[in-house]
Amino acid sequence: MQQLIKFKTIIESTSKFVNSHNIIKNHNNIINHNNENFVNYLSYKKSLLSELKQVHWSDLFIRIPNLSKNSKQIAYIPILQNSNFDICLFLIPKGIKMPLHDHPNMLVFSKIIYGKAKWKAFDLVEQSSIQSQLNQGKLAKLIRNDIIDTNNDCLLIDENTGGNIHSIEAIEDCFLFDILTPPYDNITRKCTYYEQINEFENSNNNNNYSILKNLPNVPPGYDCSFNIEYFYLLN
């Protein structure tokens, strides 16, 4: 019963956050930081992040399959979808990598709820003195390159910052719980994949940078079309 209450609370908090976020986006040039709508937005975001920090795989009433034994393919499990958000799970078998990709014009709440993974994330550097010299790809700053597991906080991937371009490689079989708002639509919010073709360190600020090349298609060998019905994993 407690699990059901927690899951319903996450859904309700997601709806409140998405509604407030839409208001902020639609009135971007009008609302200031003291406005009630903006205060509500921050409050709903904080609440949702707090709830997702505590979420556990058992809260979703699922059982844990042996991913490494049964598959070498990432599985996508839709839980709740509408035009405003997509609540879903990704099952990533040990040793399998979700390649560098982005979430254009989206916000993503992402939480490892089972297992362990290596998370690598970049932000594009739009204004750069050397950007015009890069005919190979785009300059990107390394935001994080570390190991995350169930003890980590929920990651918030912003529309333009916060490691929007990222990859996830499973060190152990893992479950990734995502809330995408709004969802991909393959028109204005189409997923782009990237290849890291060079990396270097800027001696002036000790930051690590890479050149990322847009890929016209899904990377060879990567397939995330394998869908599992949510009920298949229910206890």
C-alpha positions in Angstrom: 0.0 0.0 0.0 2.8 2.4 0.9 4.5 1.7 -2.5 1.3 2.6 -4.3 1.0 5.9 -2.4 4.6 6.8 -3.2 4.1 6.0 -6.9 0.9 8.0 -7.1 2.6 10.9 -5.4 5.4 10.9 -8.0 2.8 11.0 -10.8 0.9 13.9 -9.1 4.1 15.8 -8.4 5.2 15.3 -12.1 1.9 16.8 -13.3 2.2 19.8 -11.0 5.7 20.5 -12.1 5.0 20.1 -15.8 2.0 22.5 -15.5 4.1 25.1 -13.7 7.0 24.7 -16.1 4.6 25.2 -19.1 3.4 28.5 -17.5 7.0 29.7 -17.1 7.9 28.8 -20.7 4.8 30.5 -22.1 5.4 33.7 -20.1 9.2 33.7 -20.3 9.4 37.5 -20.9 6.8 38.4 -18.3 7.4 36.3 -15.2 10.1 37.5 -12.7 11.7 35.4 -9.9 9.3 36.9 -7.3 6.2 36.0 -9.3 3.9 33.4 -7.7 4.1 31.2 -10.7 7.9 31.1 -10.6 7.9 30.4 -6.9 5.5 27.5 -7.4 7.7 26.2 -10.2 10.7 26.1 -8.0 8.7 24.5 -5.2 7.3 21.7 -7.4 10.7 21.0 -8.9 12.3 20.7 -5.4 9.5 18.4 -4.3 9.8 16.1 -7.3 13.6 15.9 -7.0 13.2 15.0 -3.3 10.6 12.3 -4.0 12.7 10.8 -6.9 15.8 10.7 -4.6 13.9 8.2 -2.4 12.4 6.0 -5.2 13.4 2.4 -5.2 12.8 -0.3 -7.8 10.4 -2.0 -5.4 8.2 1.1 -5.4 7.3 0.3 -9.0 6.1 -3.2 -8.1 8.6 -4.8 -10.5 10.8 -7.8 -10.3 14.4 -7.7 -11.5 15.2 -10.0 -14.5 18.7 -11.2 -15.1 19.5 -8.8 -17.9 23.0 -9.9 -18.7 21.9 -13.5 -19.0 18.9 -12.9 -21.1 19.8 -10.0 -23.4 22.5 -7.7 -24.6 20.0 -5.1 -25.7 18.6 -2.1 -23.9 14.9 -2.3 -23.2 12.5 0.6 -22.9 9.5 0.2 -20.6 6.8 2.9 -20.9 4.9 3.4 -17.6 2.8 6.5 -18.2 2.8 8.6 -21.3 0.9 11.7 -22.5 1.6 14.8 -24.5 3.2 16.5 -21.5 5.5 13.9 -20.1 6.8 10.4 -20.4 7.5 8.3 -17.3 9.6 5.3 -18.3 12.2 2.8 -17.4 15.3 1.7 -19.3 16.8 -1.7 -18.5 20.5 -1.6 -19.4 22.4 -5.0 -19.2 25.9 -5.0 -17.8 28.5 -3.8 -20.3 26.0 -2.2 -22.6 26.2 1.5 -23.4 23.5 4.0 -24.3 25.5 6.2 -26.7 25.9 10.0 -26.5 22.6 11.6 -27.2 20.6 14.7 -26.3 17.2 16.0 -25.2 16.4 19.1 -27.2 14.0 21.6 -25.6 13.3 19.1 -22.8 13.8 18.6 -19.1 14.7 15.1 -17.9 14.7 13.8 -14.4 16.9 10.7 -14.3 17.5 8.3 -11.4 19.3 5.0 -11.2 17.0 2.8 -9.1 18.9 -0.5 -9.4 22.5 -1.3 -10.3 25.5 1.0 -11.2 26.5 2.9 -14.3 29.1 5.2 -15.7 27.6 8.6 -16.6 29.4 10.9 -19.1 27.9 14.3 -19.9 28.7 17.3 -22.0 27.4 20.8 -22.6 28.0 22.4 -26.0 30.2 25.6 -26.0 28.3 27.8 -28.4 30.5 30.9 -28.0 34.1 30.0 -28.5 37.1 31.6 -30.3 38.0 28.3 -31.8 34.4 27.1 -32.6 34.6 28.7 -36.1 37.7 26.6 -36.8 36.1 23.3 -36.0 34.9 21.8 -39.3 34.8 18.3 -37.7 32.1 18.9 -35.2 31.0 20.9 -32.2 33.1 21.9 -29.1 31.7 20.5 -25.9 32.7 20.9 -22.3 32.9 17.8 -20.1 30.4 18.2 -17.2 30.7 14.9 -15.5 32.4 11.6 -15.9 31.7 9.4 -12.9 30.0 6.3 -11.5 26.4 6.6 -10.3 24.2 4.2 -8.4 21.1 4.1 -6.2 22.8 6.3 -3.6 23.1 9.3 -6.0 20.5 12.0 -6.2 18.2 12.3 -9.1 19.9 14.0 -12.0 18.2 17.0 -13.6 19.1 17.4 -17.3 18.2 20.8 -18.4 17.1 22.0 -21.8 20.4 23.7 -22.5 22.7 22.9 -19.6 23.3 20.3 -17.0 24.9 17.7 -19.3 22.2 17.6 -22.0 24.4 15.4 -24.1 25.2 12.3 -22.2 25.9 8.6 -22.3 25.2 5.8 -19.8 27.2 2.6 -19.6 26.0 -0.2 -17.3 28.7 -1.4 -14.9 26.1 -3.8 -13.5 22.7 -4.6 -14.7 20.8 -1.4 -14.0 17.4 0.2 -14.1 17.2 3.9 -15.2 14.0 5.7 -14.1 13.3 8.7 -16.4 10.7 11.5 -16.5 10.9 13.3 -19.8 9.0 16.5 -20.2 7.9 17.1 -22.8 8.5 13.7 -24.6 10.4 13.3 -27.8 8.2 13.9 -30.8 10.7 13.3 -33.7 9.9 16.7 -35.1 11.0 19.6 -32.9 12.3 17.3 -30.2 14.2 14.7 -32.1 17.0 12.8 -30.5 20.5 13.4 -32.0 23.3 11.0 -31.5 27.0 12.1 -31.2 30.4 10.6 -31.7 33.3 11.8 -29.5 36.2 12.2 -32.0 38.7 14.2 -30.0 39.3 15.4 -26.4 41.7 17.9 -24.8 42.3 19.9 -21.7 42.3 23.7 -21.6 45.3 24.8 -19.6 43.8 28.1 -18.9 40.8 26.8 -16.8 41.7 23.1 -16.3 38.4 22.1 -18.0 38.2 19.1 -20.3 36.7 19.5 -23.8 35.8 17.3 -26.6 34.8 17.6 -30.2 31.4 16.0 -30.8 30.3 15.0 -34.3 26.6 14.8 -35.1 25.6 11.4 -36.4 23.0 11.2 -39.1 21.6 7.9 -37.8 21.5 5.8 -34.8 25.0 4.5 -34.0 25.8 1.0 -35.5 25.1 -1.8 -33.1 22.8 0.3 -30.8 19.2 -0.6 -30.6 16.7 0.7 -28.1 13.6 -0.4 -30.0 13.1 -3.4 -27.8 10.0 -2.6 -25.7 8.7 -4.5 -22.7 5.2 -4.0 -21.4 5.2 -2.7 -17.9 3.0 -5.5 -16.6 5.7 -8.1 -17.7 7.9 -6.9 -14.8 5.2 -6.7 -12.2 5.6 -8.9 -9.1 
